[in-house]
Amino acid sequence: MKKFSTRERMQYYFEQTISSGPTSLIKWLALISLFAVLLLGLLILIFGISSDPESTKGLGFLEGSWQSLMATLDSGTMGGDEGWLFRIVRFAATILGIFIISVLIGSISSGIDQKIDDLKRGRSKVLEENHTLILGWSEKIFTILSELAIANENQKKPSVVILSEKDKVEAEEEIQSKVDDLKNLKIVVRMGNPLDLNDVEIVNPNGAKSIIVLSAENSMSDMHVIKTVLGLTKSPHRKSESYNIIAEIKDEENMEAAELVGNNEAIYILSTDIISRVAAQTSLQTGLSIVYSELLCFDGDEIYFKREGLLIGKSYRDALFTYNTSAVIGLFTSDGTVLINPPGDHIIQENDEIIAISEDDDTIIPNASSQINKASTLIEKLEQSEGKAQKTLILGWNNNGHKIIRELNNYVAPGSEILIVSEFSDSEIFDISELQKGVNHIILASENGAINRLDTLEKINPDHFNNIIVLSSKDLDVQENDAKTLICLLHLRNMGEKSGKSYNIVTEMLDIKNRVLGVVAKANDFIIGENLISLLLSQLSENVHLKKVFDVLLTSEGSEIYLKPAHQYIEIGKETDFNEVLANALEYGDTAFGYRKMKQEHSVEENFGIRINPKKDQKIIFDENDYIIVLSED
């Protein structure tokens, strides 16, 4: 092997220490300065140099070294020097000092700049406690932050910590520009990879009250989520208590692996499944998407759990009429079971909690003015009729289409039909025969055509369909896709006005800000998938048990949300209050918790006529076309 020379070794060592940072450079400068000062002091001693030309005695080693050090640190000290030998020595010291001080200032300045840059990039450790931790970055983060700001408005110094690979300064600027009001919510941003355990340690996951893992916008999003959750649950530095992790999974096939690494500490949202279920249910019930949005949004009334001692031993019926400004919808039993719309005579046990819709968790108070819990004699109980076959038109296509069709199959009567219209041929996007195998109540058909073209819509004739679902193909930019959808809605509106028929249209849009434009086109419901998932993630970060509630509401088994004609529960045109509506609904085995005034169905200011959790003693008159919002098994 080749042997390296001493010079090469010294040069290598010098390069390594210099490149290791400002501290090492300062050490080298100190050594060079010490060596130079001592060398000049030695020269003064050897040559007997004095600061006084007339003196025959030299300064000596210590004094000579001191004078050289002063010249190194301050060049102004050599102005009054006398004697050329002394001037030469002092000049050499001054030149050396200028070089050393210049390098020292530059090194310190560079070190400070580097430290500031590190701080800007967000690499310092977070000391927050009891914070909400968000791992990853997507467009959902802005809605989540807005919701958490509202949810924690009554908390003292709430905070959210974000760790993502996005530049810290850029992330903070985006949050500032896209989130209107953070209220008293403190936002701490750090830059790092959520897949890297060392980076995750920076944001103090052990001190977080809940952890939201966002799905990335790429084909490997589920793998990233699973790896992030695995890193949290199996970290050697993790806390002994369980984490409260909420994460999004997009592909159902990855759910099993996600559950395995979750270690019973992670709650997963299958986003495509949620969106498809809401779209399917909403297509059969006008206004349902608005109800879900209201329940998921912290700005208004949402779902809470509360243990109420005075209800122990009483029935579910009694609980319904105990609260004037809160709407009881179910029970959370001591064994962790969620009962939505249980029988009226179900007895509340000692450790049971009521599930109620209220403005806040501290507004669930027994404040009913009276115990009106008997149904009026005006309404006769109606026999439930068998559902009729439905004809549904799906305009556009994306990956959610398969699940929407399967969900619709759970609700519609046998003999129902679905026509799929897309500008792609069947073989390019789906196999109609394979789709047909998964459903038994629906007959499927497809046609080729651009949904934003009038001739395509006229050829189909929407008048023949009970329901219309407009899907975003997602093959274009978000705004371009929504523009295409809006053009389709405008054509449908004009066609409906000409034929005198009102279409029941459910529209999938990508940007919630475009919903206002969709209202102009008079679409009935809007499904904004990203916003819906963001709201659900926010809700679960505050209470993981809500997952069980929405699992019940979004499946065809058990009680679900329905908008049923008001005349089924109350006499039309007569002044009443919601206590009477509630009592009459119980006669059907239903729990009423809101209503819709159809005169306001296109009014954004009036929330499209939807009112959740009305005061039970407030007087109201229902019209023929109004609806009562209930929880019912059919």
DAVENFEN-V543865 format. One record per pair of residues at least 6 apart in sequence whose ideal C-beta (glycine too) atoms are under 8 Angstrom apart, sorted by the first residue. I is the first residue (numbers start at 1). J is the second residue. Records with the same first field share a line. If there is no record, write none. Layout:
# DAVENFEN-V543865
I=J  J
This chain:
# DAVENFEN-V543865
4=12
14=28
17=24  25  27  28
18=24  25  28
21=111
22=107  108  110  111  114
23=111
25=103  107
26=104  107  108
29=100  103  104  107
32=100
33=72  96  100
36=68  72  93  96
37=65  68  69  72  93
38=65
40=64  65  68  89  92  93
41=61  62  64  65  66  68
42=61  64
43=49  64  89
44=58  59  60  61  63  64  65  67  68  86  89
45=58  59  60  61  64
47=58  85
48=57  58
49=58  59  64  83  85  86  89
50=56  57  58  59  83  86
51=59  67  81  82  83  86
52=82  83
53=82  83
58=64
59=67
64=89
67=90
68=89  90  93
69=93
70=77
71=77  78  90  91  93  94  97
72=93  94  96  97  100
73=97  101
74=97
75=94  97  98
77=90
78=87  90  91  94
81=87  90
118=124
120=168  169
121=167  168  191
122=168  189  190  191  192
123=190  191  192  202
124=190  202
125=201  202  204
126=161  188  190  202  203  204
127=204
128=159  161  186  188  204  207
129=204  207
130=207  208  209
131=158  159  160  161  188  204  207  208  209
132=148  158  159  160  161  208  209  210  211  212  541
133=160  161  162  163  203  204  205  208  210  211  212
134=141  144  160  161  162  163  164  211  212  214
135=163  164  194  200  203  211  212  213  214  228
136=163  164  194  213  214  215  216  224  225  228
137=162  164  165  166  171  214  216
138=214  215  216  217
139=217  530
140=214  530  533  534  537
141=162  175  214  534
142=174  175  178  179
143=512  530  531  534  535  538
144=212  534  537  538  541
145=160  175  179  182  185  187
146=179  180  181  182
147=297  298  299  534  535  538  539
148=158  160  185  298  538  541  542
149=179  181  182  183  184  185
150=183  298  299
151=298  538  542
152=158  184  185
153=183  184
154=360  362
155=184
157=184  186
158=184  185  186
159=185  186  187  188
160=185  186  187  188
161=188  189  190  203  204  208
162=171  187  188  189  190
163=190  191  192  194  199  200  202  203
164=171  191  192  194
165=191  192  193  194
166=191
167=191
168=189  190  191
171=189  191
172=187  189
175=182  187  189
188=203
190=202  203
192=199  200  202  203
193=199
194=200  213  224  228  231
195=224  227  228  231
196=231
197=231  235  237
200=228  231  232  235
201=237
205=211  232  235  238  243
206=237  238  239
208=243  244
209=244
210=244  245  246  541  542  544
211=232  243  244  245  246
212=246  247  537  541
213=225  228  229  245  246  247  248
214=248  537
215=221  222  224  225  247  248  249  250  271
216=224  225
221=250
222=249  250  251  254  258
223=254
225=247  248  249  258
226=254  257  258  261
228=247
229=245  247  258  261  262  266
230=261
232=238  243  245  265
233=243  245  261  262  263  265  266
234=261  263
242=264  265
243=265  266
244=265  541  544
245=262  265  266  267
246=266  267  269  537  540  541  544
247=258  266  267  268  269
248=268  269  271  533  537
249=255  258  268  269  270  271
250=270  271  272
251=272
252=270  272  273
255=268  270
258=266  268
259=266  268
262=268
267=540  544  547
269=533  536  537  540  547
271=529  533
272=399  400  403
273=403
274=532  533  536  550  554
275=400  508  527  529  532  533
276=400  403  404  406  407
277=403  407  554  555
278=288  289  292  527  532  554
279=400  404  407  469  506  508  527
280=403  404  407  408  410  411
281=288  407  411  554  560  561
282=288  289  506  525  527
283=392  404  408  467  468  469  504  506
284=390  408  411  412  467
285=561  562  563
286=504  524  525  563  601
287=524  525  563  596  601  608  609  610  627
288=525  561  563
289=506  525  526  527
290=525  607  608  610
291=561  563  594  610  612  629
292=532  561
293=531  532  535
294=300  301  302  607  610  612
295=301  302  303  357  612
296=302  532  535  536  538  539
297=535
298=538  539
300=359  612
301=327  357  358  359  612  613
302=357  358  539
303=329  355  356  357  539  546  549
304=355  356  357  358  360  361  364  543
305=332  353  354  355  356  543  545
306=353  354  356  361  364
307=351  352  353  354
308=319  322  353  354  364  366
310=322  366
311=318  319  322  348  354
312=348  349  350  352
313=347  348
314=347  348
315=344  345  346  347  348
316=328  331  342  343  344  345  346  348
317=344  345  373  586
318=371  373
319=328  331  348  354
320=328  344  373  582  586  591
321=368  371  372  373  579  582  583  616
322=328  366  368
323=356  358  364  365  366  367  368  616
324=367  368  369  615  616  617
325=358  359  363  365  367  613  615
326=356  357  358  363  364  365  613
327=356  357  358  593  594  612  613
328=354  355  356  591
329=340  341  355  356  357  591  593  631
330=338  339  340  341  342  354  355  549  591  631
331=338  339  342  346  348  352  353  354  355
332=338  339  352  353  354  355  545
333=339  349  351  352
334=349  350  351  352
336=545  548
338=355  545  548  549  551  552
339=346
340=355  549  552  553  558  559  631
341=559  589  590  591  631  632  633
343=589
344=586  589
348=354
354=364
355=549
356=364
357=593  612  613
358=364  613
359=613
368=616
369=617
370=579  617
372=579  580  583
373=579  582  583  586
374=583
375=580  583  584  586  587
376=570  571  580  583  584
378=570  571
379=568  569  570  571  584  587
381=587  588
382=568  588
384=634
386=413
387=411  412  413
388=413
389=412  413  414  415  416  417
390=408  412  413  416  417  466  467
391=416  417  418  419  464  465  466  467
392=408  412  416  417  418  419  465  466  467  468  469
393=418  419  421  460  462  465  467  468  469
394=401  404  405  418  419  420  421  469  471
395=421  451  468  469  470  471  488
396=421  422  451  470  471  472  473  485  488  508
397=420  422  424  429  430  471  473
398=471  472  473  474  508
400=471  508  529
401=420  430  471
402=430  435  438
404=469  471
405=418  435  438  439  442  444
406=438  439
407=556
408=416  418  442
409=438  439  440  441  442
410=556
411=556
412=441  442
413=441
414=440  441
415=441  443
416=441  442  443
417=442  443  444  445
418=442  443  444  445
419=445  446  447  460  465
420=430  432  444  445  446  447
421=446  447  448  449  451  456  460
422=429  446  448  449  451  473
423=448  449  450  451  473
424=448
425=448
426=432  446
432=444  445  446
435=444
436=443  444
447=459  460
449=456  459  460
450=456
451=457  470  484  488
452=484  485  487  488  491
454=491
457=488  491  492  495
458=495
462=468  492  495  496  503
463=495  499  501
465=503
466=504
467=504  506
468=492  503  504  505  506
469=505  506  507  508
470=485  488  489  505  506  507  508  523
471=508
472=481  482  484  485  508  509  510
473=481  484
474=481  510
475=481
476=484
478=510  511
479=511  514
481=510
482=509  510  511  514  517
485=507  508  509  518
486=514  517  518  521
489=505  507  518  521  522  523
490=520  521
492=503  505  521
493=521  522
496=502  503  522
503=524
504=524
505=523  524  525
506=523  524  525  526  527
507=518  523  525  526  527
508=526  527  528  529
509=515  518  526  527  528
510=528  529  530
511=528
512=528  530  531
515=526  528
516=604
518=526
519=602  604
522=602
524=601
536=550
539=546
540=546  547
552=558  559  560
553=559  560  561  631
554=560
558=633
559=591  631  632  633
560=631  632  633
561=629  630  631
562=590  629  630  631  632
563=596  627  628  629  630
564=590  627  628  630  632
565=626  627  628
566=572  595  622  623  624  626  627  628
567=622  624
568=588  628
569=581  584  585  588  592  628
570=576  580  581  584  622  628
572=622  623  624
573=621  622  623
574=621
575=619  620  621
576=619  620  621  622
577=616  617  618  619  620
578=592  595  614  615  616  617  618  620
579=616  617
581=592  595  628
582=591  592  616
585=591  592  628  630
588=632
589=632  633
590=630  631  632
591=630  631  632
592=628  629  630
593=612  613  629  630  631
594=610  611  612  613  614  628  629
595=611  614  620  622  626  627  628  629
596=608  609  610  611  626  627  629
597=606  609  611  623  626
598=609  623  625  626  627
599=609  623
600=606  607  608  609
601=608  609
602=608
603=609
610=629
612=629
614=620
622=628
